[in-house]
Amino acid sequence: MPQPTLTLRVTGLEARMDDVERRGERMERELKAFRQEFATSRGEVQQEFANVWKEIAAFRVEVQQQFADVRQEFVAVRTEMTTLGETLRHEIRDGDEETRRYTRELHEDLVERISTLGNGTRPPKRRRGSRKG
């Protein structure tokens, strides 16, 4: 097989170099496009993260407000329960006092009846519903 001439060899090398240059230029364009796309995507991702942080902040404020509302309701219920407890204690004291008073009346009536029985006389009849109180 005959050896190619120097001219053919140089022509072949030039063709290969042109091909390499075209590939290099294409790679440069693709790299530039990739960088632009990456920068755009990066900006979009940053914007999405900013949106997520805004939503988290809004949610946090909402939750804090709900906790504040619950705390307020709890304080109101606790106050109401304290008031009801005090009212109930007063009613129990009043009921206890009334019971003591009625018990004293019954005791005095019993002592009077026993005394009357001891004297041999009949106690006066009480009318129904004449009880004090």
C-alpha positions in Angstrom: 0.0 0.0 0.0 1.5 3.3 -1.0 2.2 5.9 1.5 0.0 9.0 1.4 1.6 12.1 0.3 2.4 14.9 2.7 -0.3 17.1 1.1 -2.9 14.4 1.7 -1.7 13.9 5.3 -1.9 17.7 6.0 -5.3 18.0 4.4 -6.5 15.1 6.5 -5.1 16.7 9.7 -6.7 20.0 8.8 -10.0 18.3 8.3 -9.7 16.6 11.7 -8.7 19.9 13.3 -11.7 21.6 11.8 -13.9 18.8 13.1 -12.4 19.2 16.6 -12.9 22.9 16.5 -16.6 22.5 15.5 -17.0 20.0 18.3 -15.3 22.4 20.7 -17.5 25.3 19.6 -20.6 23.1 19.9 -19.5 22.0 23.4 -18.9 25.7 24.3 -22.5 26.6 23.2 -23.9 23.6 25.1 -21.9 24.5 28.2 -23.1 28.1 27.9 -26.7 27.0 27.5 -26.3 24.6 30.5 -24.9 27.4 32.7 -27.8 29.6 31.7 -30.3 26.8 32.5 -28.5 26.1 35.7 -28.6 29.8 36.8 -32.3 29.9 35.9 -33.1 26.7 37.8 -31.1 27.9 40.8 -33.1 31.2 40.8 -36.3 29.2 40.6 -35.2 26.9 43.5 -34.2 29.9 45.6 -37.6 31.5 44.9 -39.4 28.3 45.9 -37.4 28.0 49.1 -38.3 31.7 49.8 -42.0 30.8 49.2 -41.8 27.8 51.5 -40.1 29.9 54.3 -42.9 32.5 53.9 -45.5 29.7 54.2 -43.8 28.3 57.3 -43.6 31.8 58.9 -47.3 32.3 58.2 -48.2 28.9 59.6 -46.1 29.6 62.7 -48.0 32.9 63.2 -51.3 31.1 62.8 -50.4 28.4 65.3 -49.2 30.9 67.8 -52.5 32.8 67.5 -54.4 29.5 68.0 -52.3 28.8 71.1 -53.0 32.3 72.4 -56.8 31.8 71.8 -56.7 28.4 73.6 -54.8 30.0 76.4 -57.4 32.7 76.7 -60.2 30.2 76.7 -58.4 28.2 79.3 -58.1 31.2 81.5 -61.8 32.0 81.0 -62.8 28.4 81.9 -60.5 28.4 85.0 -62.0 31.7 86.1 -65.5 30.4 85.6 -64.6 27.2 87.5 -63.1 29.2 90.4 -66.3 31.3 90.6 -68.5 28.2 90.4 -66.4 26.6 93.1 -66.8 29.6 95.4 -70.5 29.8 94.7 -70.9 26.1 95.5 -68.9 26.4 98.8 -71.2 29.3 99.8 -74.3 27.3 99.0 -72.9 24.3 100.9 -72.2 26.5 104.0 -75.6 28.0 103.8 -77.2 24.6 103.5 -75.1 23.3 106.4 -76.1 26.3 108.6 -79.8 25.7 107.7 -79.4 22.0 108.6 -77.8 22.9 111.9 -80.6 25.4 112.7 -83.2 22.8 111.8 -81.4 20.1 113.8 -81.3 22.5 116.8 -85.1 23.1 116.5 -85.7 19.4 116.4 -83.5 18.8 119.4 -85.2 21.6 121.4 -88.6 20.2 120.4 -87.5 16.7 121.5 -86.1 18.0 124.8 -89.4 19.8 125.4 -91.4 16.7 124.7 -89.2 14.5 126.9 -89.6 17.1 129.7 -93.3 17.2 129.2 -93.5 13.4 129.3 -91.5 13.5 132.5 -94.1 15.8 134.0 -97.0 13.6 133.0 -98.6 16.2 130.8 -99.2 16.0 127.1 -97.2 18.3 124.9 -99.2 20.8 122.8 -100.0 19.6 119.3 -98.0 21.1 116.6 -99.8 22.1 113.5 -98.4 20.7 110.3 -96.4 23.1 108.3 -95.9 25.4 111.3 -92.2 24.7 111.3 -89.9 27.7 111.2 -87.6 28.2 108.3 
